[in-house]
Amino acid sequence: MDQQNKTNPLHGITLAIMLETLEAEYGFEELGKLINVKCFNLNPSISSCLKFFRKTDWARDKLQKLYLQSILNNQKD
């Protein structure tokens, strides 16, 4: 394992895990307020969100930041 993977907090975390974790914590309605994308606001599902975030780099970056923020907040509690 190289040094970059050791320091990357997202190493080994799939997009599906991120989405399922965030949906369980916030729900689709709140996620739609935090990241304003159609897949959260119109007929949301993990499947439709996975398709969207796999194709859309800027949105995936926002999702990853929210996931990291959520993990950090949960560790403080």
PyMOL commands that set and color helices and strands:
alter all, ss='L'
color gray80, all
select helices_A, chain A and resi 3-7+15-34+38-41+46-55+57-76
alter helices_A, ss='H'
color red, helices_A
deselect
rebuild
show_as cartoon
